[in-house]
Amino acid sequence: MEFGIKMKNNMEEKTYKTIKWVLNKHIKNGVKSLWTWKNDNFTMIYENYSGQDRIYTSHQLLNLLKNE
């Protein structure tokens, strides 16, 4: 499952509105999900992960995006 970024006024201002909404829903509903974030692509990890990208919980990724 991948989520792209949202552009605001075509000025490259990243709001991450959709991914923040998804992460908040996961947290609220107690969904235990793991995510990667690389080059503004967010990927939820479903099964065995063998990549080199950093893995975040929903809480970690949401906090990171809030500080962007």
N, CA, C and O atoms as a MOPAC input file, in Angstrom:
PM7 MOZYME 1SCF
protein

 N      0.85500 1    -1.15600 1     0.00000 1
 C      0.00000 1     0.00000 1     0.00000 1
 C      0.90100 1     1.21900 1     0.00000 1
 O      1.67000 1     1.40600 1     0.94300 1
 N      0.83300 1     2.04000 1    -1.01100 1
 C      1.67200 1     3.22700 1    -1.09000 1
 C      0.81000 1     4.47700 1    -1.11500 1
 O     -0.28700 1     4.48700 1    -1.67200 1
 N      1.32600 1     5.52300 1    -0.50500 1
 C      0.64000 1     6.79700 1    -0.45200 1
 C      1.60200 1     7.87800 1    -0.90400 1
 O      2.71600 1     7.97300 1    -0.39000 1
 N      1.18900 1     8.68100 1    -1.84800 1
 C      2.03700 1     9.77300 1    -2.32100 1
 C      1.86400 1    11.01000 1    -1.46600 1
 O      1.16600 1    10.97700 1    -0.45200 1
 N      2.48800 1    12.08700 1    -1.86400 1
 C      2.37900 1    13.34300 1    -1.12900 1
 C      1.29900 1    14.21200 1    -1.73500 1
 O      0.88900 1    14.00200 1    -2.87700 1
 N      0.84500 1    15.17100 1    -0.98300 1
 C     -0.11400 1    16.14400 1    -1.47700 1
 C      0.62400 1    17.43900 1    -1.78500 1
 O      1.43500 1    17.89800 1    -0.98000 1
 N      0.35500 1    18.01700 1    -2.92000 1
 C      0.94600 1    19.30300 1    -3.27500 1
 C     -0.09100 1    20.39100 1    -3.02900 1
 O     -1.27800 1    20.19800 1    -3.29600 1
 N      0.35100 1    21.51700 1    -2.52900 1
 C     -0.55000 1    22.61700 1    -2.21800 1
 C     -0.21300 1    23.79600 1    -3.12300 1
 O      0.91500 1    24.28900 1    -3.12700 1
 N     -1.19800 1    24.23800 1    -3.88300 1
 C     -1.06400 1    25.39000 1    -4.77600 1
 C      0.08300 1    25.23600 1    -5.77700 1
 O      0.67000 1    26.23300 1    -6.19800 1
 N      0.40200 1    24.02400 1    -6.15500 1
 C      1.46400 1    23.74600 1    -7.12600 1
 C      2.78300 1    24.41300 1    -6.74600 1
 O      3.59100 1    24.71300 1    -7.62500 1
 N      3.01600 1    24.64700 1    -5.47300 1
 C      4.23400 1    25.31900 1    -5.03700 1
 C      5.14000 1    24.36300 1    -4.26400 1
 O      6.01100 1    24.79800 1    -3.51100 1
 N      4.93000 1    23.05900 1    -4.45200 1
 C      5.77000 1    22.04700 1    -3.83100 1
 C      5.71600 1    22.06900 1    -2.31100 1
 O      6.61500 1    21.53700 1    -1.65900 1
 N      4.68200 1    22.67100 1    -1.73000 1
 C      4.53800 1    22.64800 1    -0.28200 1
 C      3.89900 1    21.32200 1     0.10500 1
 O      2.76900 1    21.03300 1    -0.28700 1
 N      4.61300 1    20.52800 1     0.86300 1
 C      4.14700 1    19.19300 1     1.22100 1
 C      3.29800 1    19.26500 1     2.48400 1
 O      3.72800 1    19.80400 1     3.50400 1
 N      2.08600 1    18.71600 1     2.40600 1
 C      1.21300 1    18.72100 1     3.57600 1
 C      1.04800 1    17.32600 1     4.17200 1
 O      0.72200 1    17.19000 1     5.35200 1
 N      1.26800 1    16.30200 1     3.37500 1
 C      1.13700 1    14.90500 1     3.83400 1
 C     -0.23100 1    14.63000 1     4.45100 1
 O     -0.35100 1    13.79800 1     5.35100 1
 N     -1.25000 1    15.31800 1     3.97500 1
 C     -2.58900 1    15.21700 1     4.55000 1
 C     -3.12800 1    13.78600 1     4.53800 1
 O     -3.64700 1    13.31800 1     5.55100 1
 N     -3.01700 1    13.09900 1     3.42700 1
 C     -3.58700 1    11.75000 1     3.31100 1
 C     -2.89100 1    10.75900 1     4.22100 1
 O     -3.55400 1    10.00000 1     4.92800 1
 N     -1.56200 1    10.75300 1     4.21700 1
 C     -0.84700 1     9.79100 1     5.04500 1
 C     -1.06600 1    10.08600 1     6.52500 1
 O     -1.15500 1     9.15700 1     7.32800 1
 N     -1.15400 1    11.36600 1     6.90100 1
 C     -1.44500 1    11.71000 1     8.29800 1
 C     -2.81200 1    11.19100 1     8.70500 1
 O     -2.99000 1    10.69700 1     9.81900 1
 N     -3.78100 1    11.30400 1     7.79700 1
 C     -5.12800 1    10.80900 1     8.07800 1
 C     -5.08600 1     9.29900 1     8.29800 1
 O     -5.67000 1     8.79300 1     9.25600 1
 N     -4.39700 1     8.58100 1     7.41400 1
 C     -4.29100 1     7.12900 1     7.52100 1
 C     -3.60300 1     6.74000 1     8.82900 1
 O     -4.07800 1     5.85200 1     9.53800 1
 N     -2.50600 1     7.38700 1     9.14800 1
 C     -1.77900 1     7.07200 1    10.38200 1
 C     -2.63100 1     7.34200 1    11.61600 1
 O     -2.64100 1     6.54300 1    12.55200 1
 N     -3.34300 1     8.46300 1    11.62100 1
 C     -4.22900 1     8.76100 1    12.75100 1
 C     -5.31100 1     7.70100 1    12.90700 1
 O     -5.62700 1     7.29400 1    14.02500 1
 N     -5.88100 1     7.25300 1    11.79300 1
 C     -6.90900 1     6.20200 1    11.84400 1
 C     -6.32400 1     4.89800 1    12.38800 1
 O     -6.95900 1     4.22500 1    13.20000 1
 N     -5.12400 1     4.54300 1    11.94600 1
 C     -4.47500 1     3.32900 1    12.44300 1
 C     -4.25500 1     3.41900 1    13.94700 1
 O     -4.52300 1     2.46300 1    14.67600 1
 N     -3.77000 1     4.56400 1    14.41000 1
 C     -3.51700 1     4.75600 1    15.83700 1
 C     -4.82100 1     4.69000 1    16.62100 1
 O     -4.90300 1     4.00200 1    17.63800 1
 N     -5.83900 1     5.40200 1    16.15200 1
 C     -7.14400 1     5.44200 1    16.83100 1
 C     -7.77000 1     4.05600 1    16.91300 1
 O     -8.36800 1     3.70500 1    17.93000 1
 N     -7.63900 1     3.26200 1    15.84200 1
 C     -8.26600 1     1.94800 1    15.78700 1
 C     -7.35400 1     0.82400 1    16.28500 1
 O     -7.73100 1    -0.34700 1    16.23300 1
 N     -6.17700 1     1.16700 1    16.75900 1
 C     -5.27400 1     0.15800 1    17.31200 1
 C     -4.64900 1    -0.75800 1    16.28200 1
 O     -4.24700 1    -1.87500 1    16.60700 1
 N     -4.56200 1    -0.29700 1    15.03600 1
 C     -3.94500 1    -1.10400 1    13.98200 1
 C     -2.44200 1    -1.08000 1    14.17900 1
 O     -1.83900 1    -0.00800 1    14.23100 1
 N     -1.83800 1    -2.23700 1    14.28800 1
 C     -0.39100 1    -2.33800 1    14.44800 1
 C      0.22900 1    -2.45900 1    13.05900 1
 O      0.26600 1    -3.53800 1    12.46800 1
 N      0.71200 1    -1.33100 1    12.55800 1
 C      1.27300 1    -1.30100 1    11.20900 1
 C      2.70000 1    -0.77000 1    11.24700 1
 O      3.06900 1     0.01200 1    12.12300 1
 N      3.48600 1    -1.21200 1    10.28300 1
 C      4.85500 1    -0.74600 1    10.10900 1
 C      4.97200 1    -0.09100 1     8.74600 1
 O      4.32500 1    -0.52000 1     7.79100 1
 N      5.79400 1     0.94800 1     8.64800 1
 C      5.88600 1     1.75700 1     7.43900 1
 C      7.33000 1     2.03300 1     7.06400 1
 O      8.21900 1     2.03100 1     7.91600 1
 N      7.55200 1     2.27000 1     5.77600 1
 C      8.80500 1     2.83800 1     5.29500 1
 C      8.46500 1     4.15600 1     4.61600 1
 O      7.34800 1     4.36300 1     4.14200 1
 N      9.45900 1     5.04900 1     4.58200 1
 C      9.27800 1     6.34800 1     3.93700 1
 C     10.57900 1     6.68800 1     3.24100 1
 O     11.60000 1     6.91400 1     3.89100 1
 N     10.54400 1     6.72500 1     1.92100 1
 C     11.73600 1     7.03400 1     1.14300 1
 C     11.31500 1     7.80000 1    -0.09800 1
 O     10.40000 1     7.38100 1    -0.80800 1
 N     11.97300 1     8.91300 1    -0.36400 1
 C     11.67900 1     9.74500 1    -1.53800 1
 C     10.20500 1    10.10500 1    -1.62400 1
 O      9.61600 1    10.06700 1    -2.70500 1
 N      9.60800 1    10.45400 1    -0.49300 1
 C      8.19500 1    10.82900 1    -0.38800 1
 C      7.23300 1     9.72400 1    -0.81700 1
 O      6.10500 1    10.00700 1    -1.22200 1
 N      7.66400 1     8.48700 1    -0.73400 1
 C      6.78900 1     7.33200 1    -0.93500 1
 C      6.64500 1     6.60800 1     0.38700 1
 O      7.63300 1     6.21900 1     1.01000 1
 N      5.40800 1     6.43200 1     0.80800 1
 C      5.10100 1     5.74800 1     2.05700 1
 C      4.59800 1     4.35000 1     1.71900 1
 O      3.69400 1     4.19400 1     0.89800 1
 N      5.17900 1     3.34000 1     2.34800 1
 C      4.78200 1     1.96500 1     2.07400 1
 C      4.49900 1     1.25600 1     3.39100 1
 O      5.33600 1     1.24000 1     4.29400 1
 N      3.31300 1     0.67100 1     3.48900 1
 C      2.97500 1    -0.12100 1     4.65800 1
 C      3.50100 1    -1.53100 1     4.44400 1
 O      3.27800 1    -2.12700 1     3.39000 1
 N      4.19000 1    -2.05900 1     5.42700 1
 C      4.79100 1    -3.38600 1     5.32300 1
 C      3.77700 1    -4.41800 1     5.80000 1
 O      3.27600 1    -4.33600 1     6.92100 1
 N      3.48300 1    -5.37800 1     4.95200 1
 C      2.51700 1    -6.41200 1     5.28900 1
 C      3.17200 1    -7.67500 1     5.82700 1
 O      2.72900 1    -8.21800 1     6.83900 1
 N      4.19100 1    -8.13500 1     5.18100 1
 C      4.80700 1    -9.40000 1     5.56400 1
 C      6.31300 1    -9.23200 1     5.62000 1
 O      6.80700 1    -8.11400 1     5.76800 1
 N      7.02700 1   -10.29400 1     5.50700 1
 C      8.47800 1   -10.27400 1     5.64900 1
 C      9.10100 1    -9.14000 1     4.85200 1
 O      8.87500 1    -9.00900 1     3.64900 1
 N      9.88000 1    -8.33200 1     5.53300 1
 C     10.53900 1    -7.17900 1     4.92700 1
 C     12.02900 1    -7.44700 1     4.88600 1
 O     12.63400 1    -7.76500 1     5.91000 1
 N     12.62100 1    -7.32100 1     3.71900 1
 C     14.04300 1    -7.59800 1     3.59600 1
 C     14.80900 1    -6.41100 1     3.00800 1
 O     15.96200 1    -6.55000 1     2.59800 1
 N     14.16700 1    -5.25400 1     2.96900 1
 C     14.81100 1    -4.07600 1     2.39300 1
 C     15.74300 1    -3.38700 1     3.36200 1
 O     15.92300 1    -3.83200 1     4.49500 1
 N     16.33100 1    -2.30100 1     2.91000 1
 C     17.28100 1    -1.54200 1     3.71700 1
 C     16.69200 1    -0.24200 1     4.26200 1
 O     17.36100 1     0.45700 1     5.02300 1
 N     15.45400 1     0.09900 1     3.89100 1
 C     14.84800 1     1.35500 1     4.32300 1
 C     14.47500 1     1.30400 1     5.80500 1
 O     14.18100 1     0.24200 1     6.35300 1
 N     14.49500 1     2.45800 1     6.42800 1
 C     14.12800 1     2.57300 1     7.83800 1
 C     12.65700 1     2.20100 1     8.01100 1
 O     11.83000 1     2.52900 1     7.16100 1
 N     12.33400 1     1.52600 1     9.09400 1
 C     10.96400 1     1.11500 1     9.38900 1
 C     10.44700 1     1.96500 1    10.54600 1
 O     11.14800 1     2.17700 1    11.53500 1
 N      9.19500 1     2.45500 1    10.40800 1
 C      8.56400 1     3.28300 1    11.42700 1
 C      7.23800 1     2.66900 1    11.85900 1
 O      6.55300 1     2.03500 1    11.05600 1
 N      6.87300 1     2.85700 1    13.13500 1
 C      5.51500 1     2.55000 1    13.56200 1
 C      4.64500 1     3.72800 1    13.13300 1
 O      5.16200 1     4.76000 1    12.70600 1
 N      3.34000 1     3.57600 1    13.24300 1
 C      2.43000 1     4.67500 1    12.88800 1
 C      2.71600 1     5.90400 1    13.73700 1
 O      2.74100 1     7.01900 1    13.21700 1
 N      2.93300 1     5.71700 1    15.03700 1
 C      3.23800 1     6.84000 1    15.93600 1
 C      4.53300 1     7.54300 1    15.53000 1
 O      4.58200 1     8.77100 1    15.45700 1
 N      5.56300 1     6.77200 1    15.27100 1
 C      6.84900 1     7.35900 1    14.89800 1
 C      6.75400 1     8.17400 1    13.61600 1
 O      7.25100 1     9.29900 1    13.54800 1
 N      6.11700 1     7.60700 1    12.61000 1
 C      6.01800 1     8.29100 1    11.31900 1
 C      5.15500 1     9.54800 1    11.42400 1
 O      5.49200 1    10.57400 1    10.83300 1
 N      4.05500 1     9.48300 1    12.16400 1
 C      3.20000 1    10.65900 1    12.33800 1
 C      3.96500 1    11.76800 1    13.05000 1
 O      3.88000 1    12.92800 1    12.64600 1
 N      4.69900 1    11.43800 1    14.08600 1
 C      5.50500 1    12.44800 1    14.79400 1
 C      6.55900 1    13.04300 1    13.88900 1
 O      6.80000 1    14.25000 1    13.92800 1
 N      7.18800 1    12.22500 1    13.08000 1
 C      8.19900 1    12.70300 1    12.14500 1
 C      7.60500 1    13.66800 1    11.12700 1
 O      8.20400 1    14.70100 1    10.82800 1
 N      6.43500 1    13.33900 1    10.59500 1
 C      5.77400 1    14.19400 1     9.60400 1
 C      5.29800 1    15.51500 1    10.23200 1
 O      5.31500 1    16.55300 1     9.57000 1
 N      4.88400 1    15.48200 1    11.47700 1
 C      4.44200 1    16.71000 1    12.13900 1
 C      5.59300 1    17.68700 1    12.31000 1
 O      5.38500 1    18.89900 1    12.36700 1
 N      6.80200 1    17.15800 1    12.39000 1
 C      7.97700 1    18.00700 1    12.56000 1
 C      8.58100 1    18.45200 1    11.23600 1
 O      9.56200 1    19.19500 1    11.23300 1
 N      8.02400 1    18.01800 1    10.11600 1
 C      8.52600 1    18.40300 1     8.78600 1
 C      8.18700 1    19.83500 1     8.48500 1
 O      8.52600 1    20.33700 1     7.41400 1

